[in-house]
Amino acid sequence: GSKFWEVISDEHGIKPDGTYNGESDLQLERINVYYNEAHGGKYVPRAVLVDLEPGTMDSVRSGPYGQLFRPDNYVFGQSGAGNNWARGHYTEGAELVDSVLDVVRKEAEGC
């Protein structure tokens, strides 16, 4: 997911801090498909990042575009599923469902 946002940000002229630094008005056309405009002219991805283990989210957060995302839109568990589908579906993942749906609802309400 983080590589996707790097490419989209580059195409739309969005720097890692969320500010627009493009060269063409075409880059701002339809930018609201991927971003919400926040105060101060910053653009924030319309994204909810979900994983069962915190390590993956830590690597995204510490990456070059990690500060671009809303901190509330990171949802993660405390232990992964260990590549076990049943564990991810019935136990670890099931515990996160309500949190994920709440964050998705809040993000959708902002559209």
Secondary structure, DSSP 8 states (H G I E B T S, - for coil): -HHHHHHHHHHHTB-TTSBB--S-GGGTTTGGGTEEE-GGGBEEE---EEESSHHHHHHHHTSTTGGGS-GGGEEE-SS--TT-HHIIIIIIHHHHHHHHHHHHHHHHHT-
